[in-house]
Amino acid sequence: MSLLGSLRLCLVVRTGSRRAGSLLFRSPPPRHTFRPGTRLASSASSKELLMKLRRKTGYSFVNCKKALETCGGDLKQAEVWLHKQAQKEGWSKAAKLQGRKTKEGLIGLLQEGNAAVLVEVNCETDFVSKNLKFQQLVQQVALGTMLHCQSLKDQLSTYSKGFLNSSELSGLPAGPDGEGFLKDQMALAIGKLGENMTLKRAAWVKIPSGFYVGSYVHGAVHCPSLHNLVLGKYGALVVCETSESKTNLRDLGRRLGQHVVGMAPLSVGSLDDEPGGEAETKMLSQPYLLDPSITLGQYVQPQGVSVVDFVRFECGEEEETTEAE
């Protein structure tokens, strides 16, 4: 090969290598690195608010996200907005379900200090009565009734007793802060559980010193979030008068409550009543539930207490509240 040819070949090879190199070793384009800024911080904050609202209210992520967007990220306003929307949906569903029979439900018993309350809340099926959200509704009704009872400023020289019908119960405040009513809480529960419900009735008893309220709930289930609340299908309060302090009043009161639930008396009666006939509906002359060989009066008399009144609730019963005459 001539010298000129060799030089031409060398030039071609070098030029090609340079071009190939420029393609193979070209510097990559600069990457955009993300630095923590307002957008990223805002995203993390929004997610945290969403999780917090979800845990606090129990509503879906979709609804919680919509609430936060509607309320500009304000957690308290978002919670209020969610409850209002749920109430609207609940009232709408309640209107559609109105008229459907509510034969199931629960009796709630709550005792605090010198006061005791019985409440009845009804639903359509036993399945829903076992749902925690329904039991929480019964809890709210019992607390609302207890607050009403404790707010009555009466000078107690003897015991006092009162009753609330469905409309009176529905109009009670839902809590000590007075935000909403029990009927609003019922609407929320209807919206969540999809069954018709009724706040049927409530009874309360307050006592001064020298009195004791015995109580019993059949098939008792203790509410996990409020240890004083007991739930069941039957409940009774028995008012006793005692002249001295007794150590066994709790057990005695429970047995008297069991008798009222099991024997369903219509009145207290007196120790002078003879057993049989009409006296069978009088508590003191009835055969004692736990020992039918004696009357309840014969069981109570040696205990040093006097039975003066009682209230009996049976879930789903058609009759009026059973109370002593």
C-alpha positions as CSV (number, residue, x, y, z in Angstrom):
1,M,0.0,0.0,0.0
2,S,1.3,3.5,-0.9
3,L,2.2,5.9,1.9
4,L,-0.7,8.2,0.8
5,G,-3.2,5.2,1.1
6,S,-1.9,4.3,4.5
7,L,-2.3,7.9,5.7
8,R,-5.9,8.0,4.3
9,L,-6.7,4.7,6.0
10,C,-5.3,5.9,9.3
11,L,-7.3,9.1,9.1
12,V,-10.5,7.2,8.5
13,V,-9.9,4.9,11.4
14,R,-9.1,7.7,13.8
15,T,-12.1,9.8,12.7
16,G,-14.4,6.8,13.1
17,S,-13.1,6.0,16.6
18,R,-13.6,9.6,17.7
19,R,-17.2,9.6,16.4
20,A,-17.8,6.3,18.0
21,G,-16.3,7.5,21.3
22,S,-18.5,10.6,21.2
23,L,-21.5,8.4,21.0
24,L,-20.4,5.8,23.5
25,F,-19.0,8.1,26.2
26,R,-21.3,11.0,25.9
27,S,-22.1,12.6,29.3
28,P,-25.6,11.7,30.5
29,P,-28.1,14.5,30.8
30,P,-28.2,16.1,34.2
31,R,-30.8,14.4,36.5
32,H,-33.3,16.4,38.4
33,T,-32.9,15.5,42.1
34,F,-36.0,16.0,44.3
35,R,-35.3,17.8,47.6
36,P,-37.7,17.8,50.5
37,G,-39.9,20.8,49.9
38,T,-43.3,22.1,50.6
39,R,-45.1,19.7,48.2
40,L,-43.5,16.6,49.7
41,A,-44.1,17.8,53.3
42,S,-47.6,18.7,52.5
43,S,-48.2,15.2,51.0
44,A,-46.9,13.5,54.2
45,S,-49.0,15.8,56.4
46,S,-52.1,15.1,54.4
47,K,-51.6,11.4,54.7
48,E,-51.1,11.7,58.4
49,L,-54.3,13.8,58.8
50,L,-56.2,11.2,56.7
51,M,-55.0,8.3,58.8
52,K,-55.8,10.2,62.0
53,L,-59.3,11.1,60.8
54,R,-59.9,7.5,59.7
55,R,-58.9,6.1,63.1
56,K,-60.9,8.7,65.0
57,T,-64.2,8.4,63.1
58,G,-64.1,4.9,61.5
59,Y,-65.4,6.2,58.2
60,S,-63.9,5.1,54.9
61,F,-60.7,6.5,53.4
62,V,-62.7,7.9,50.5
63,N,-65.1,9.8,52.8
64,C,-62.3,11.0,55.1
65,K,-60.3,12.3,52.1
66,K,-63.4,14.1,50.8
67,A,-64.0,15.6,54.2
68,L,-60.4,17.0,54.5
69,E,-60.6,18.4,50.9
70,T,-63.9,20.0,51.6
71,C,-62.7,21.5,54.9
72,G,-59.3,22.6,53.7
73,G,-57.4,20.1,55.8
74,D,-58.9,21.2,59.1
75,L,-59.3,18.0,61.2
76,K,-62.0,19.2,63.5
77,Q,-64.1,20.6,60.8
78,A,-63.7,17.5,58.7
79,E,-64.9,15.4,61.6
80,V,-68.0,17.6,62.1
81,W,-68.6,17.4,58.3
82,L,-68.4,13.6,58.3
83,H,-70.9,13.3,61.1
84,K,-73.3,15.7,59.5
85,Q,-73.1,13.8,56.2
86,A,-73.6,10.5,58.0
87,Q,-76.6,11.9,59.9
88,K,-78.2,13.1,56.6
89,E,-77.7,9.6,55.1
90,G,-78.9,8.1,58.4
91,W,-82.1,10.2,58.5
92,S,-82.7,9.4,54.8
93,K,-82.4,5.7,55.5
94,A,-84.4,6.0,58.7
95,A,-87.3,7.5,56.7
96,K,-87.2,4.6,54.2
97,L,-87.1,2.0,57.0
98,Q,-89.8,3.6,59.1
99,G,-92.6,1.3,59.8
100,R,-90.5,-1.9,59.8
101,K,-91.0,-3.8,63.1
102,T,-88.3,-3.6,65.8
103,K,-88.9,-6.5,68.1
104,E,-85.2,-7.3,68.9
105,G,-82.7,-5.2,70.7
106,L,-81.2,-4.8,74.2
107,I,-81.9,-3.6,77.7
108,G,-79.1,-1.5,79.2
109,L,-78.5,-1.1,82.9
110,L,-76.3,1.6,84.3
111,Q,-75.6,2.5,88.0
112,E,-73.6,5.4,89.2
113,G,-73.5,6.6,92.8
114,N,-77.1,6.9,94.1
115,A,-78.7,6.6,90.7
116,A,-79.6,3.7,88.4
117,V,-81.2,3.7,84.9
118,L,-82.8,1.1,82.7
119,V,-83.1,1.7,78.9
120,E,-84.5,-0.2,76.0
121,V,-83.3,0.2,72.4
122,N,-84.9,-1.9,69.7
123,C,-83.7,-3.1,66.2
124,E,-85.1,-5.5,63.6
125,T,-82.8,-8.5,64.1
126,D,-80.9,-10.2,66.9
127,F,-77.9,-10.2,64.6
128,V,-77.7,-6.4,64.7
129,S,-78.3,-6.3,68.5
130,K,-74.9,-8.2,68.8
131,N,-73.1,-5.6,66.7
132,L,-70.7,-3.3,68.6
133,K,-72.1,-0.2,67.0
134,F,-75.6,-1.0,68.2
135,Q,-74.3,-1.7,71.7
136,Q,-72.5,1.7,71.6
137,L,-75.9,3.3,70.8
138,V,-77.4,1.6,73.9
139,Q,-74.5,2.9,75.9
140,Q,-75.1,6.5,74.7
141,V,-78.8,6.2,75.5
142,A,-78.0,4.9,79.0
143,L,-75.5,7.7,79.6
144,G,-77.9,10.4,78.3
145,T,-80.6,9.1,80.7
146,M,-78.1,9.0,83.6
147,L,-77.2,12.7,82.8
148,H,-80.8,13.6,82.8
149,C,-81.4,11.8,86.1
150,Q,-78.4,13.5,87.7
151,S,-79.5,16.9,86.5
152,L,-82.7,16.8,88.5
153,K,-82.2,18.8,91.6
154,D,-84.5,17.2,94.1
155,Q,-84.1,17.1,97.8
156,L,-84.2,13.4,98.6
157,S,-85.9,12.4,101.8
158,T,-87.1,9.2,100.1
159,Y,-86.4,7.6,96.7
160,S,-87.6,9.1,93.5
161,K,-88.4,7.3,90.2
162,G,-89.2,8.5,86.7
163,F,-89.9,7.2,83.2
164,L,-89.2,8.5,79.7
165,N,-91.1,7.5,76.6
166,S,-89.7,7.2,73.1
167,S,-90.1,10.9,72.1
168,E,-88.8,12.2,75.5
169,L,-85.8,9.8,75.2
170,S,-85.1,10.9,71.6
171,G,-84.9,14.5,72.7
172,L,-82.3,14.1,75.4
173,P,-78.8,15.6,74.7
174,A,-76.3,13.0,73.4
175,G,-73.6,14.0,75.9
176,P,-72.5,16.5,78.5
177,D,-71.5,19.0,75.9
178,G,-75.0,19.1,74.5
179,E,-73.9,18.5,70.9
180,G,-76.8,16.8,69.2
181,F,-79.5,14.6,70.6
182,L,-79.9,10.9,71.1
183,K,-82.2,10.7,68.0
184,D,-79.2,12.0,66.0
185,Q,-77.0,9.1,67.3
186,M,-79.8,6.7,66.4
187,A,-79.8,8.1,62.8
188,L,-76.1,7.5,62.6
189,A,-76.5,3.9,63.8
190,I,-79.3,3.3,61.3
191,G,-77.1,4.7,58.5
192,K,-74.3,2.4,59.4
193,L,-76.2,-0.8,60.2
194,G,-79.1,-0.5,57.7
195,E,-81.9,-1.5,60.1
196,N,-84.8,0.4,61.6
197,M,-84.3,1.2,65.3
198,T,-86.4,2.6,68.1
199,L,-85.4,4.4,71.4
200,K,-88.3,2.7,73.2
201,R,-88.1,3.8,76.8
202,A,-86.1,4.5,79.9
203,A,-86.6,4.4,83.7
204,W,-84.5,6.0,86.4
205,V,-84.2,5.7,90.2
206,K,-82.5,8.0,92.7
207,I,-82.1,7.2,96.4
208,P,-80.9,8.9,99.6
209,S,-79.1,7.2,102.4
210,G,-81.0,4.4,104.0
211,F,-82.1,3.0,100.6
212,Y,-80.5,0.6,98.2
213,V,-81.1,-0.3,94.5
214,G,-80.7,-3.9,93.7
215,S,-80.4,-4.8,90.0
216,Y,-80.2,-7.7,87.6
217,V,-79.9,-8.2,83.9
218,H,-80.6,-11.6,82.4
219,G,-78.0,-12.9,79.9
220,A,-75.7,-10.1,81.0
221,V,-73.0,-8.8,78.7
222,H,-70.7,-6.1,80.1
223,C,-70.0,-3.2,77.7
224,P,-66.2,-3.2,77.1
225,S,-65.9,0.6,77.0
226,L,-68.0,1.3,80.0
227,H,-67.6,-1.2,82.8
228,N,-70.7,0.0,84.7
229,L,-73.0,-0.7,81.8
230,V,-74.6,-4.2,81.6
231,L,-76.6,-5.3,78.5
232,G,-79.2,-8.1,78.1
233,K,-82.7,-9.0,77.2
234,Y,-84.4,-8.6,80.6
235,G,-83.6,-6.1,83.3
236,A,-84.9,-5.1,86.8
237,L,-84.3,-2.5,89.5
238,V,-85.5,-3.2,93.0
239,V,-85.7,-0.4,95.6
240,C,-85.1,-1.5,99.1
241,E,-85.1,0.4,102.4
242,T,-82.8,-0.6,105.2
243,S,-82.2,0.9,108.6
244,E,-78.6,-0.2,109.0
245,S,-75.6,-0.8,106.8
246,K,-75.5,-4.3,105.3
247,T,-72.6,-6.0,103.8
248,N,-74.6,-8.4,101.7
249,L,-76.9,-5.9,99.9
250,R,-75.3,-6.5,96.5
251,D,-76.0,-10.2,96.5
252,L,-79.5,-9.6,98.1
253,G,-80.3,-7.0,95.5
254,R,-79.2,-9.3,92.7
255,R,-81.5,-12.1,94.0
256,L,-84.4,-9.8,94.3
257,G,-83.8,-8.6,90.7
258,Q,-83.7,-12.2,89.5
259,H,-87.0,-12.8,91.2
260,V,-88.6,-9.8,89.5
261,V,-87.3,-10.8,86.0
262,G,-88.3,-14.5,86.4
263,M,-91.7,-14.1,88.2
264,A,-92.8,-10.8,86.6
265,P,-94.8,-9.4,89.5
266,L,-97.2,-6.5,88.9
267,S,-96.9,-4.9,92.3
268,V,-95.0,-5.2,95.6
269,G,-97.9,-6.1,97.8
270,S,-97.4,-6.6,101.6
271,L,-96.2,-9.2,104.0
272,D,-99.8,-9.7,105.1
273,D,-100.9,-10.9,101.7
274,E,-101.9,-14.6,101.6
275,P,-100.4,-16.7,98.8
276,G,-102.6,-17.7,95.9
277,G,-105.3,-16.0,93.8
278,E,-104.6,-12.4,92.9
279,A,-101.7,-12.4,95.3
280,E,-99.7,-14.4,92.8
281,T,-99.0,-11.1,90.9
282,K,-97.8,-9.4,94.1
283,M,-94.1,-9.7,94.6
284,L,-93.9,-10.4,98.4
285,S,-96.5,-13.2,98.3
286,Q,-95.1,-15.0,95.3
287,P,-93.1,-18.2,95.7
288,Y,-89.5,-17.2,96.0
289,L,-87.8,-17.9,92.6
290,L,-84.7,-19.6,94.1
291,D,-86.6,-21.5,96.8
292,P,-90.3,-22.0,96.0
293,S,-91.0,-23.6,99.4
294,I,-91.2,-20.0,100.9
295,T,-92.6,-16.7,99.7
296,L,-90.4,-13.8,98.7
297,G,-91.6,-12.0,101.8
298,Q,-90.5,-14.8,104.0
299,Y,-87.1,-14.7,102.4
300,V,-86.7,-10.9,102.7
301,Q,-88.0,-10.4,106.3
302,P,-85.0,-11.9,108.1
303,Q,-82.6,-9.9,105.9
304,G,-83.5,-6.6,107.7
305,V,-84.7,-4.8,104.5
306,S,-88.0,-3.8,103.1
307,V,-88.8,-4.0,99.4
308,V,-90.6,-0.7,98.4
309,D,-90.6,-0.6,94.6
310,F,-89.3,-2.2,91.4
311,V,-89.1,-1.7,87.7
312,R,-89.0,-4.5,85.1
313,F,-88.1,-4.3,81.4
314,E,-88.4,-7.1,78.9
315,C,-87.0,-6.4,75.5
316,G,-89.7,-6.3,72.8
317,E,-92.7,-6.6,75.1
318,E,-95.9,-4.9,74.0
319,E,-97.1,-4.2,77.5
320,E,-96.5,-1.0,79.5
321,T,-93.5,-0.8,81.8
322,T,-93.9,-3.1,84.7
323,E,-93.7,-1.0,87.9
324,A,-94.9,-1.5,91.4
325,E,-98.3,0.1,92.2
